[in-house]
């Protein structure tokens, strides 16, 4: 994947869910030694959004936040 400056960005695999530690170890060993794949673990333990505190005046985001679609998704087991 070329990012326009001559280097290629790695594919990022973010491991989530109740078995994330086991899956992180598994995927890390599968992709060990590959510079084109980065395995990351999602360490969030709760939803970050808080309860609504009143009406909002429309969409707060100014634009699309996601830069590109993921190349592949591993469904939960």
OpenMM code with the backbone's topology and positions (N, CA, C; nanometers):
from openmm import Vec3, app, unit

residues = "UNK UNK UNK UNK UNK UNK UNK UNK UNK UNK UNK UNK UNK UNK UNK UNK UNK UNK UNK UNK UNK UNK UNK UNK UNK UNK UNK UNK UNK UNK UNK UNK UNK UNK UNK UNK UNK UNK UNK UNK UNK UNK UNK UNK UNK UNK UNK UNK UNK UNK UNK UNK UNK UNK UNK UNK UNK UNK UNK UNK UNK UNK UNK UNK UNK UNK UNK UNK UNK UNK UNK UNK UNK UNK UNK UNK UNK".split()
positions = [
    Vec3(0.0847, -0.1168, 0.0000),
    Vec3(0.0000, 0.0000, 0.0000),
    Vec3(0.0891, 0.1228, 0.0000),
    Vec3(0.0771, 0.2065, -0.0987),
    Vec3(0.1637, 0.3227, -0.1117),
    Vec3(0.0916, 0.4445, -0.0561),
    Vec3(0.1556, 0.5150, 0.0378),
    Vec3(0.0942, 0.6335, 0.0960),
    Vec3(0.1375, 0.7618, 0.0264),
    Vec3(0.2046, 0.7508, -0.0843),
    Vec3(0.2386, 0.8674, -0.1634),
    Vec3(0.3761, 0.9245, -0.1375),
    Vec3(0.4490, 0.8771, -0.0371),
    Vec3(0.5817, 0.9317, -0.0101),
    Vec3(0.6898, 0.8257, -0.0242),
    Vec3(0.6573, 0.7171, -0.0885),
    Vec3(0.7585, 0.6167, -0.1178),
    Vec3(0.7679, 0.5027, -0.0186),
    Vec3(0.6969, 0.5089, 0.0923),
    Vec3(0.6967, 0.3997, 0.1884),
    Vec3(0.5572, 0.3411, 0.1950),
    Vec3(0.5477, 0.2151, 0.2310),
    Vec3(0.4159, 0.1544, 0.2392),
    Vec3(0.3746, 0.1419, 0.3852),
    Vec3(0.2490, 0.1740, 0.4113),
    Vec3(0.1943, 0.1654, 0.5467),
    Vec3(0.1551, 0.0209, 0.5755),
    Vec3(0.1754, -0.0247, 0.6976),
    Vec3(0.1378, -0.1630, 0.7290),
    Vec3(-0.0127, -0.1784, 0.7420),
    Vec3(-0.0591, -0.2988, 0.7176),
    Vec3(-0.1975, -0.3330, 0.7473),
    Vec3(-0.2060, -0.3434, 0.8994),
    Vec3(-0.3143, -0.2946, 0.9561),
    Vec3(-0.3304, -0.2964, 1.1013),
    Vec3(-0.4431, -0.3923, 1.1366),
    Vec3(-0.4130, -0.4894, 1.2217),
    Vec3(-0.5117, -0.5843, 1.2716),
    Vec3(-0.5358, -0.5506, 1.4181),
    Vec3(-0.6565, -0.5025, 1.4508),
    Vec3(-0.6911, -0.4672, 1.5880),
    Vec3(-0.7756, -0.5800, 1.6445),
    Vec3(-0.7268, -0.6410, 1.7518),
    Vec3(-0.7932, -0.7562, 1.8133),
    Vec3(-0.8811, -0.7060, 1.9272),
    Vec3(-1.0096, -0.7427, 1.9233),
    Vec3(-1.1053, -0.7010, 2.0249),
    Vec3(-1.1779, -0.8225, 2.0796),
    Vec3(-1.2605, -0.8005, 2.1793),
    Vec3(-1.3474, -0.9048, 2.2297),
    Vec3(-1.2961, -0.9725, 2.3550),
    Vec3(-1.3761, -1.0642, 2.4072),
    Vec3(-1.3435, -1.1275, 2.5349),
    Vec3(-1.2189, -1.2159, 2.5310),
    Vec3(-1.1804, -1.2638, 2.4154),
    Vec3(-1.0624, -1.3496, 2.4047),
    Vec3(-0.9459, -1.2756, 2.3388),
    Vec3(-0.9408, -1.1443, 2.3555),
    Vec3(-0.8424, -1.0645, 2.2830),
    Vec3(-0.6989, -1.0967, 2.3186),
    Vec3(-0.6702, -1.1313, 2.4435),
    Vec3(-0.5315, -1.1628, 2.4795),
    Vec3(-0.4832, -1.2876, 2.4063),
    Vec3(-0.5668, -1.3920, 2.4053),
    Vec3(-0.5304, -1.5162, 2.3366),
    Vec3(-0.5175, -1.4935, 2.1868),
    Vec3(-0.6122, -1.4218, 2.1283),
    Vec3(-0.6076, -1.3952, 1.9842),
    Vec3(-0.4908, -1.3045, 1.9472),
    Vec3(-0.4593, -1.2076, 2.0345),
    Vec3(-0.3449, -1.1211, 2.0096),
    Vec3(-0.2160, -1.2015, 2.0035),
    Vec3(-0.1989, -1.2929, 2.0983),
    Vec3(-0.0784, -1.3779, 2.0963),
    Vec3(-0.0746, -1.4633, 1.9700),
    Vec3(-0.1874, -1.5179, 1.9307),
    Vec3(-0.1950, -1.6043, 1.8119),
    Vec3(-0.1615, -1.5261, 1.6847),
    Vec3(-0.2279, -1.4111, 1.6665),
    Vec3(-0.2027, -1.3320, 1.5459),
    Vec3(-0.0610, -1.2749, 1.5453),
    Vec3(-0.0103, -1.2366, 1.6630),
    Vec3(0.1262, -1.1855, 1.6707),
    Vec3(0.2263, -1.2907, 1.6256),
    Vec3(0.2045, -1.4163, 1.6656),
    Vec3(0.2965, -1.5220, 1.6226),
    Vec3(0.2793, -1.5535, 1.4739),
    Vec3(0.1554, -1.5459, 1.4233),
    Vec3(0.1318, -1.5727, 1.2813),
    Vec3(0.1982, -1.4683, 1.1915),
    Vec3(0.1953, -1.3419, 1.2339),
    Vec3(0.2487, -1.2346, 1.1518),
    Vec3(0.3864, -1.1873, 1.1978),
    Vec3(0.4519, -1.2628, 1.2828),
    Vec3(0.5858, -1.2255, 1.3320),
    Vec3(0.6827, -1.2173, 1.2138),
    Vec3(0.7645, -1.1145, 1.2141),
    Vec3(0.8640, -1.0980, 1.1093),
    Vec3(0.8131, -1.0288, 0.9847),
    Vec3(0.6852, -0.9954, 0.9808),
    Vec3(0.6294, -0.9259, 0.8637),
    Vec3(0.6197, -0.7778, 0.8931),
    Vec3(0.6811, -0.6980, 0.8078),
    Vec3(0.6773, -0.5535, 0.8253),
    Vec3(0.5481, -0.4920, 0.7721),
    Vec3(0.4720, -0.5688, 0.6946),
    Vec3(0.3519, -0.5132, 0.6338),
    Vec3(0.2261, -0.5362, 0.7162),
    Vec3(0.2378, -0.5983, 0.8354),
    Vec3(0.1228, -0.6232, 0.9222),
    Vec3(0.1581, -0.5821, 1.0647),
    Vec3(0.0722, -0.4987, 1.1246),
    Vec3(0.0880, -0.4603, 1.2652),
    Vec3(-0.0318, -0.5129, 1.3419),
    Vec3(-0.0070, -0.5910, 1.4470),
    Vec3(-0.1141, -0.6463, 1.5295),
    Vec3(-0.1232, -0.5622, 1.6562),
    Vec3(-0.2447, -0.5124, 1.6851),
    Vec3(-0.2673, -0.4296, 1.8030),
    Vec3(-0.3826, -0.4886, 1.8830),
    Vec3(-0.3797, -0.4648, 2.0145),
    Vec3(-0.4872, -0.5133, 2.1005),
    Vec3(-0.5686, -0.3941, 2.1486),
    Vec3(-0.7003, -0.4101, 2.1475),
    Vec3(-0.7896, -0.3057, 2.1956),
    Vec3(-0.8026, -0.3224, 2.3464),
    Vec3(-0.7543, -0.2252, 2.4225),
    Vec3(-0.7520, -0.2363, 2.5689),
    Vec3(-0.8692, -0.1666, 2.6365),
    Vec3(-0.9619, -0.1150, 2.5593),
    Vec3(-1.0775, -0.0487, 2.6213),
    Vec3(-1.1594, -0.1509, 2.6980),
    Vec3(-1.2086, -0.1108, 2.8137),
    Vec3(-1.2884, -0.2018, 2.8958),
    Vec3(-1.4340, -0.1584, 2.9044),
    Vec3(-1.4638, -0.0366, 2.8612),
    Vec3(-1.6012, 0.0130, 2.8649),
    Vec3(-1.6225, 0.1091, 2.7496),
    Vec3(-1.7466, 0.1338, 2.7206),
    Vec3(-1.7820, 0.2286, 2.6168),
    Vec3(-1.7409, 0.3681, 2.6617),
    Vec3(-1.6810, 0.4459, 2.5740),
    Vec3(-1.6317, 0.5783, 2.6105),
    Vec3(-1.7400, 0.6850, 2.6097),
    Vec3(-1.8463, 0.6598, 2.5407),
    Vec3(-1.9513, 0.7616, 2.5320),
    Vec3(-2.0277, 0.7694, 2.6635),
    Vec3(-2.0625, 0.8901, 2.7000),
    Vec3(-2.1401, 0.9122, 2.8211),
    Vec3(-2.2860, 0.9334, 2.7849),
    Vec3(-2.3692, 0.9292, 2.8837),
    Vec3(-2.5130, 0.9488, 2.8611),
    Vec3(-2.5374, 1.0886, 2.8046),
    Vec3(-2.6397, 1.0982, 2.7241),
    Vec3(-2.6769, 1.2280, 2.6671),
    Vec3(-2.7122, 1.3258, 2.7782),
    Vec3(-2.6673, 1.4487, 2.7659),
    Vec3(-2.6939, 1.5503, 2.8676),
    Vec3(-2.7827, 1.6616, 2.8137),
    Vec3(-2.8508, 1.6343, 2.7091),
    Vec3(-2.9386, 1.7362, 2.6531),
    Vec3(-2.9403, 1.7252, 2.5017),
    Vec3(-3.0256, 1.7986, 2.4383),
    Vec3(-3.0345, 1.7910, 2.2918),
    Vec3(-2.9097, 1.8495, 2.2252),
    Vec3(-2.8716, 1.7859, 2.1194),
    Vec3(-2.7563, 1.8337, 2.0411),
    Vec3(-2.8082, 1.9108, 1.9209),
    Vec3(-2.7265, 1.9984, 1.8721),
    Vec3(-2.7670, 2.0808, 1.7587),
    Vec3(-2.7144, 2.0228, 1.6278),
    Vec3(-2.7426, 1.8966, 1.6033),
    Vec3(-2.7014, 1.8355, 1.4775),
    Vec3(-2.5699, 1.7602, 1.4882),
    Vec3(-2.5151, 1.7258, 1.3759),
    Vec3(-2.3915, 1.6487, 1.3674),
    Vec3(-2.2726, 1.7331, 1.4106),
    Vec3(-2.1922, 1.6797, 1.5034),
    Vec3(-2.0759, 1.7529, 1.5526),
    Vec3(-1.9525, 1.7308, 1.4669),
    Vec3(-1.9440, 1.6177, 1.3991),
    Vec3(-1.8260, 1.5901, 1.3165),
    Vec3(-1.8275, 1.6774, 1.1923),
    Vec3(-1.7105, 1.7211, 1.1536),
    Vec3(-1.7005, 1.8088, 1.0374),
    Vec3(-1.6829, 1.7327, 0.9071),
    Vec3(-1.6347, 1.6108, 0.9144),
    Vec3(-1.6121, 1.5331, 0.7931),
    Vec3(-1.5912, 1.3873, 0.8254),
    Vec3(-1.5608, 1.3119, 0.7257),
    Vec3(-1.5353, 1.1693, 0.7426),
    Vec3(-1.4074, 1.1497, 0.8230),
    Vec3(-1.4155, 1.0705, 0.9296),
    Vec3(-1.2996, 1.0485, 1.0149),
    Vec3(-1.2192, 0.9274, 0.9720),
    Vec3(-1.2808, 0.8340, 0.9063),
    Vec3(-1.2122, 0.7127, 0.8645),
    Vec3(-1.1399, 0.7404, 0.7342),
    Vec3(-1.0099, 0.7148, 0.7317),
    Vec3(-0.9295, 0.7459, 0.6136),
    Vec3(-0.9485, 0.6433, 0.5029),
    Vec3(-0.9625, 0.5162, 0.5403),
    Vec3(-0.9808, 0.4118, 0.4395),
    Vec3(-1.0551, 0.2954, 0.5020),
    Vec3(-1.1152, 0.2157, 0.4193),
    Vec3(-1.1857, 0.0974, 0.4658),
    Vec3(-1.0843, -0.0098, 0.5061),
    Vec3(-1.1157, -0.0929, 0.6055),
    Vec3(-1.0229, -0.2010, 0.6417),
    Vec3(-1.0095, -0.3005, 0.5265),
    Vec3(-0.8908, -0.3593, 0.5150),
    Vec3(-0.8671, -0.4566, 0.4089),
    Vec3(-0.9378, -0.5881, 0.4363),
    Vec3(-0.9458, -0.6270, 0.5651),
    Vec3(-1.0124, -0.7495, 0.6012),
    Vec3(-1.0589, -0.7408, 0.7451),
    Vec3(-1.1625, -0.8165, 0.7769),
    Vec3(-1.2196, -0.8180, 0.9111),
    Vec3(-1.2320, -0.9622, 0.9553),
    Vec3(-1.1879, -0.9914, 1.0782),
    Vec3(-1.2015, -1.1248, 1.1346),
    Vec3(-1.3261, -1.1239, 1.2219),
    Vec3(-1.4304, -1.2012, 1.1861),
    Vec3(-1.5525, -1.1997, 1.2658),
    Vec3(-1.5307, -1.2665, 1.4018),
    Vec3(-1.6075, -1.2244, 1.5028),
    Vec3(-1.5942, -1.2875, 1.6349),
    Vec3(-1.6378, -1.4334, 1.6289),
    Vec3(-1.5759, -1.5148, 1.7135),
    Vec3(-1.6138, -1.6573, 1.7134),
    Vec3(-1.7140, -1.6866, 1.8219),
] * unit.nanometer
topology = app.Topology()
chain = topology.addChain("A")
for resn in residues:
    res = topology.addResidue(resn, chain)
    for name in ("N", "CA", "C"):
        topology.addAtom(name, app.Element.getBySymbol(name[0]), res)
